[in-house]
Amino acid sequence: MKKLILGTDANGKVDYGIPFVDLSDGHSISMAAAATATLTVPSEATKALIQIQPGATVWVGPSAITGPTASFATQDADINPTLRDVQDVSTLHFLAVDAAEIKVSFYE
């Protein structure tokens, strides 16, 4: 698993690039609308880069997700997150509001 180092390149210059992951650390799924899925977080992973198809709405969180209702309720999931700290997370949970292609890459 590659280390995710953001901020500077090897020469000390500002670099906002994110490296491609090794094949075993990248996961993709094609989800139907209203579908749910789970993905086990590798034990050495500290960050997850989550890429969601543009125009789709996907809830992602560290525990089972129930869809939103007409009144506010507690929720630990986020809508369309990009980069998350997963150091203390064992499983990511997904709820696709719309059909969506999703890619998750894990980094140290």
N, CA, C and O of each residue as an XYZ file, in Angstrom:
432
protein
N       0.851     -1.164      0.000
C       0.000      0.000      0.000
C       0.899      1.230      0.000
O       1.858      1.311      0.768
N       0.581      2.184     -0.868
C       1.381      3.400     -0.957
C       1.020      4.378      0.146
O      -0.116      4.424      0.617
N       2.008      5.152      0.542
C       1.748      6.204      1.516
C       1.150      7.393      0.784
O       1.591      7.752     -0.307
N       0.153      7.992      1.391
C      -0.481      9.174      0.830
C       0.171     10.389      1.456
O      -0.101     10.721      2.610
N       1.025     11.051      0.705
C       1.750     12.213      1.203
C       1.339     13.401      0.342
O       1.724     13.496     -0.823
N       0.572     14.286      0.911
C       0.125     15.470      0.193
C       0.879     16.677      0.698
O       1.195     16.763      1.884
N       1.168     17.596     -0.175
C       1.804     18.833      0.252
C       3.046     19.180     -0.527
O       3.099     20.253     -1.130
N       4.078     18.300     -0.545
C       5.296     18.612     -1.282
C       5.786     17.390     -2.039
O       5.518     16.253     -1.650
N       6.499     17.635     -3.110
C       7.092     16.529     -3.864
C       8.489     16.236     -3.322
O       8.891     16.801     -2.305
N       9.228     15.356     -3.995
C      10.557     14.947     -3.535
C      11.540     16.107     -3.497
O      12.535     16.048     -2.775
N      11.276     17.170     -4.269
C      12.168     18.332     -4.299
C      11.710     19.443     -3.364
O      12.279     20.535     -3.361
N      10.675     19.160     -2.568
C      10.187     20.160     -1.632
C       9.240     21.169     -2.244
O       8.896     22.155     -1.593
N       8.802     20.950     -3.493
C       7.873     21.875     -4.141
C       6.444     21.413     -3.873
O       6.177     20.223     -3.705
N       5.532     22.386     -3.839
C       4.129     22.072     -3.581
C       3.612     21.122     -4.652
O       3.788     21.357     -5.847
N       2.971     20.045     -4.204
C       2.444     19.033     -5.108
C       1.119     18.535     -4.545
O       1.072     17.985     -3.445
N       0.052     18.729     -5.297
C      -1.258     18.284     -4.840
C      -1.680     16.998     -5.540
O      -2.850     16.619     -5.482
N      -0.756     16.332     -6.191
C      -1.066     15.089     -6.879
C      -1.248     13.937     -5.907
O      -0.584     13.868     -4.873
N      -2.153     13.037     -6.253
C      -2.393     11.829     -5.467
C      -1.924     10.654     -6.307
O      -2.363     10.510     -7.448
N      -1.047      9.809     -5.780
C      -0.510      8.709     -6.588
C      -1.558      7.633     -6.874
O      -2.479      7.422     -6.084
N      -1.402      6.952     -8.022
C      -2.238      5.788     -8.297
C      -1.923      4.730     -7.250
O      -0.783      4.613     -6.801
N      -2.939      3.960     -6.862
C      -2.728      2.903     -5.885
C      -2.285      1.632     -6.582
O      -2.417      1.492     -7.798
N      -1.753      0.703     -5.787
C      -1.456     -0.629     -6.315
C      -2.791     -1.321     -6.585
O      -3.797     -0.996     -5.954
N      -2.804     -2.257     -7.505
C      -4.035     -2.922     -7.913
C      -4.815     -3.474     -6.725
O      -6.039     -3.350     -6.692
N      -4.149     -4.071     -5.762
C      -4.841     -4.680     -4.617
C      -5.472     -3.656     -3.674
O      -6.280     -4.030     -2.825
N      -5.125     -2.376     -3.802
C      -5.630     -1.341     -2.906
C      -6.726     -0.475     -3.531
O      -7.211      0.465     -2.902
N      -7.116     -0.794     -4.769
C      -8.172     -0.053     -5.444
C      -9.383     -0.949     -5.654
O      -9.243     -2.091     -6.090
N     -10.570     -0.441     -5.349
C     -11.795     -1.228     -5.441
C     -12.858     -0.410     -6.174
O     -12.980      0.793     -5.944
N     -13.628     -1.055     -7.055
C     -14.685     -0.350     -7.761
C     -15.961     -1.172     -7.744
O     -15.931     -2.395     -7.609
N     -17.083     -0.475     -7.884
C     -18.387     -1.122     -7.880
C     -19.344     -0.299     -8.735
O     -19.221      0.923     -8.813
N     -20.282     -0.963     -9.366
C     -21.365     -0.321    -10.094
C     -22.633     -0.577     -9.293
O     -23.111     -1.710     -9.229
N     -23.181      0.472     -8.679
C     -24.336      0.309     -7.804
C     -25.613      0.792     -8.475
O     -25.609      1.800     -9.182
N     -26.693      0.076     -8.255
C     -28.006      0.489     -8.729
C     -28.592      1.498     -7.746
O     -28.144      1.581     -6.602
N     -29.577      2.255     -8.178
C     -30.252      3.193     -7.283
C     -30.864      2.436     -6.112
O     -31.423      1.354     -6.289
N     -30.758      3.002     -4.925
C     -31.286      2.457     -3.679
C     -30.539      1.213     -3.194
O     -31.004      0.538     -2.276
N     -29.396      0.903     -3.791
C     -28.611     -0.268     -3.382
C     -27.677      0.094     -2.229
O     -27.316      1.255     -2.038
N     -27.298     -0.931     -1.466
C     -26.312     -0.762     -0.407
C     -25.148     -1.711     -0.663
O     -25.301     -2.730     -1.337
N     -23.994     -1.369     -0.123
C     -22.807     -2.217     -0.256
C     -21.875     -1.930      0.909
O     -21.978     -0.890      1.559
N     -20.969     -2.858      1.168
C     -19.944     -2.661      2.192
C     -18.580     -2.988      1.604
O     -18.475     -3.745      0.639
N     -17.545     -2.418      2.186
C     -16.173     -2.661      1.755
C     -15.293     -2.700      3.002
O     -15.290     -1.762      3.799
N     -14.551     -3.790      3.164
C     -13.645     -3.932      4.303
C     -12.431     -3.031      4.106
O     -11.827     -3.016      3.033
N     -12.083     -2.289      5.139
C     -10.927     -1.404      5.112
C      -9.696     -2.219      5.505
O      -9.699     -2.856      6.558
N      -8.634     -2.215      4.676
C      -7.415     -2.939      5.057
C      -6.861     -2.402      6.385
O      -6.936     -1.203      6.654
N      -6.316     -3.282      7.193
C      -5.860     -2.899      8.531
C      -4.771     -1.824      8.516
O      -4.683     -1.027      9.449
N      -3.944     -1.793      7.472
C      -2.869     -0.793      7.423
C      -3.293      0.525      6.781
O      -2.499      1.465      6.734
N      -4.524      0.614      6.288
C      -5.002      1.835      5.629
C      -5.271      2.939      6.641
O      -5.805      2.691      7.722
N      -4.895      4.156      6.278
C      -5.206      5.314      7.112
C      -6.106      6.300      6.383
O      -6.792      7.096      7.024
N      -6.115      6.260      5.052
C      -6.935      7.166      4.249
C      -7.660      6.385      3.153
O      -7.141      5.401      2.625
N      -8.868      6.842      2.823
C      -9.623      6.286      1.696
C      -9.972      7.432      0.767
O     -10.574      8.419      1.188
N      -9.596      7.302     -0.496
C      -9.960      8.256     -1.531
C     -11.199      7.675     -2.212
O     -11.130      6.596     -2.800
N     -12.326      8.379     -2.137
C     -13.591      7.886     -2.655
C     -13.987      8.731     -3.858
O     -14.156      9.945     -3.748
N     -14.132      8.084     -5.000
C     -14.517      8.765     -6.230
C     -15.899      8.272     -6.643
O     -16.114      7.069     -6.794
N     -16.830      9.198     -6.825
C     -18.208      8.863     -7.164
C     -18.552      9.507     -8.495
O     -18.219     10.664     -8.753
N     -19.220      8.738     -9.326
C     -19.629      9.220    -10.642
C     -20.323     10.581    -10.524
O     -21.220     10.735     -9.694
N     -19.932     11.567    -11.330
C     -20.574     12.880    -11.274
C     -22.084     12.775    -11.493
O     -22.552     12.021    -12.347
N     -22.824     13.536    -10.716
C     -24.277     13.565    -10.823
C     -24.984     12.569     -9.930
O     -26.199     12.655     -9.757
N     -24.249     11.620     -9.354
C     -24.850     10.618     -8.476
C     -24.755     11.075     -7.026
O     -23.869     11.848     -6.664
N     -25.667     10.593     -6.213
C     -25.648     10.871     -4.780
C     -25.447      9.555     -4.054
O     -26.234      8.622     -4.206
N     -24.376      9.488     -3.256
C     -24.053      8.278     -2.506
C     -23.685      8.672     -1.080
O     -22.845      9.543     -0.855
N     -24.337      8.008     -0.120
C     -23.985      8.165      1.282
C     -22.866      7.176      1.595
O     -22.927      6.019      1.178
N     -21.842      7.624      2.330
C     -20.732      6.757      2.717
C     -20.451      6.999      4.196
O     -20.348      8.141      4.644
N     -20.328      5.893      4.954
C     -20.081      6.043      6.377
C     -19.449      4.814      6.995
O     -19.296      3.786      6.336
N     -19.076      4.922      8.282
C     -18.410      3.822      8.985
C     -19.365      2.805      9.593
O     -18.917      1.813     10.169
N     -20.679      3.029      9.479
C     -21.657      2.080     10.016
C     -22.848      1.992      9.076
O     -22.950      2.762      8.121
N     -23.742      1.061      9.342
C     -24.898      0.850      8.465
C     -25.662      2.160      8.274
O     -25.814      2.942      9.213
N     -26.137      2.390      7.063
C     -26.775      3.652      6.712
C     -28.258      3.418      6.443
O     -28.637      2.526      5.683
N     -29.085      4.240      7.084
C     -30.498      4.255      6.738
C     -30.744      5.551      5.989
O     -30.156      6.583      6.312
N     -31.598      5.501      5.007
C     -31.852      6.691      4.195
C     -32.435      7.826      5.008
O     -33.039      7.592      6.054
N     -32.263      9.057      4.542
C     -32.791     10.205      5.260
C     -34.320     10.199      5.271
O     -34.965      9.642      4.383
N     -34.869     10.823      6.284
C     -36.321     10.925      6.423
C     -36.715     12.397      6.410
O     -35.875     13.271      6.197
N     -37.993     12.664      6.637
C     -38.503     14.034      6.584
C     -38.114     14.869      7.807
O     -38.329     16.081      7.815
N     -37.549     14.245      8.827
C     -37.104     15.001      9.997
C     -35.647     14.657     10.296
O     -35.172     13.579      9.938
N     -34.951     15.563     10.943
C     -33.541     15.340     11.230
C     -33.360     14.169     12.188
O     -34.106     14.015     13.155
N     -32.354     13.350     11.900
C     -31.983     12.235     12.753
C     -30.459     12.197     12.802
O     -29.798     12.809     11.963
N     -29.898     11.486     13.773
C     -28.443     11.398     13.849
C     -27.915     10.562     12.683
O     -28.569      9.617     12.243
N     -26.745     10.912     12.194
C     -26.177     10.248     11.015
C     -24.668     10.416     11.043
O     -24.182     11.536     11.202
N     -23.907      9.324     10.891
C     -22.456      9.453     10.830
C     -21.929      9.305      9.407
O     -20.718      9.345      9.191
N     -22.820      9.136      8.436
C     -22.417      9.033      7.033
C     -22.369     10.419      6.396
O     -22.989     11.366      6.882
N     -21.623     10.517      5.301
C     -21.521     11.764      4.542
C     -22.024     11.539      3.128
O     -21.997     10.419      2.619
N     -22.483     12.612      2.498
C     -22.919     12.542      1.103
C     -21.716     12.846      0.211
O     -21.084     13.894      0.342
N     -21.409     11.920     -0.695
C     -20.338     12.083     -1.690
C     -19.021     12.582     -1.100
O     -18.478     13.575     -1.584
N     -18.490     11.921     -0.064
C     -17.198     12.358      0.468
C     -16.074     12.023     -0.521
O     -16.248     11.177     -1.397
N     -14.947     12.675     -0.381
C     -13.817     12.396     -1.269
C     -12.664     11.720     -0.535
O     -12.299     10.596     -0.879
N     -12.097     12.362      0.444
C     -10.965     11.795      1.173
C     -11.334     11.704      2.650
O     -11.707     12.703      3.265
N     -11.229     10.514      3.210
C     -11.590     10.318      4.604
C     -10.510      9.549      5.347
O      -9.844      8.680      4.784
N     -10.347      9.887      6.635
C      -9.459      9.159      7.530
C     -10.188      7.880      7.932
O     -11.294      7.943      8.469
N      -9.579      6.721      7.678
C     -10.213      5.438      7.995
C      -9.371      4.625      8.983
O      -9.525      3.408      9.078
N      -8.500      5.289      9.703
C      -7.579      4.594     10.605
C      -8.296      3.724     11.631
O      -7.811      2.640     11.956
N      -9.424      4.164     12.142
C     -10.155      3.385     13.143
C     -11.462      2.818     12.596
O     -12.380      2.523     13.361
N     -11.551      2.667     11.284
C     -12.757      2.166     10.628
C     -12.460      0.782     10.055
O     -11.450      0.598      9.376
N     -13.320     -0.179     10.319
C     -13.100     -1.534      9.791
C     -13.868     -1.797      8.508
O     -13.436     -2.602      7.682
N     -15.005     -1.128      8.329
C     -15.842     -1.342      7.150
C     -16.451     -0.021      6.703
O     -16.924      0.759      7.530
N     -16.441      0.232      5.398
C     -17.159      1.369      4.840
C     -18.510      0.877      4.331
O     -18.603     -0.191      3.726
N     -19.544      1.655      4.578
C     -20.898      1.319      4.141
C     -21.340      2.352      3.108
O     -21.050      3.540      3.245
N     -22.038      1.894      2.082
C     -22.480      2.746      0.983
C     -23.980      2.595      0.781
O     -24.516      1.491      0.872
N     -24.658      3.707      0.507
C     -26.057      3.721      0.116
C     -26.162      4.625     -1.097
O     -25.975      5.837     -0.991
N     -26.461      4.039     -2.256
C     -26.555      4.814     -3.496
C     -27.987      5.319     -3.662
O     -28.917      4.523     -3.791
N     -28.162      6.626     -3.660
C     -29.476      7.203     -3.928
C     -29.781      7.047     -5.414
O     -30.903      6.721     -5.801
N     -28.768      7.286     -6.236
C     -28.856      7.124     -7.690
C     -27.924      6.000     -8.111
O     -27.024      5.623     -7.360
N     -28.135      5.462     -9.308
C     -27.174      4.509     -9.854
C     -25.817      5.214     -9.936
O     -25.743      6.377    -10.332
N     -24.743      4.509     -9.560
C     -23.437      5.170     -9.507
C     -22.290      4.195     -9.693
O     -22.351      3.045     -9.258
N     -21.249      4.673    -10.343
C     -19.963      3.985    -10.404
C     -19.122      4.585     -9.275
O     -19.038      5.805     -9.138
N     -18.507      3.729     -8.473
C     -17.737      4.199     -7.321
C     -16.372      3.529     -7.321
O     -16.261      2.331     -7.582
N     -15.338      4.301     -7.027
C     -13.977      3.787     -6.893
C     -13.447      4.205     -5.540
O     -13.537      5.377     -5.175
N     -12.894      3.264     -4.789
C     -12.303      3.539     -3.484
C     -10.844      3.092     -3.522
O     -10.556      1.947     -3.870
N      -9.932      3.978     -3.169
C      -8.508      3.675     -3.118
C      -8.016      3.871     -1.697
O      -8.282      4.900     -1.076
N      -7.298      2.881     -1.183
C      -6.785      2.958      0.188
C      -5.307      3.316      0.181
O      -4.544      2.837     -0.658
N      -4.910      4.171      1.132
C      -3.523      4.595      1.281
C      -3.122      4.494      2.745
O      -3.967      4.495      3.641
N      -1.797      4.407      2.971
C      -1.257      4.475      4.326
C      -1.127      5.931      4.707
O      -0.689      6.242      5.815
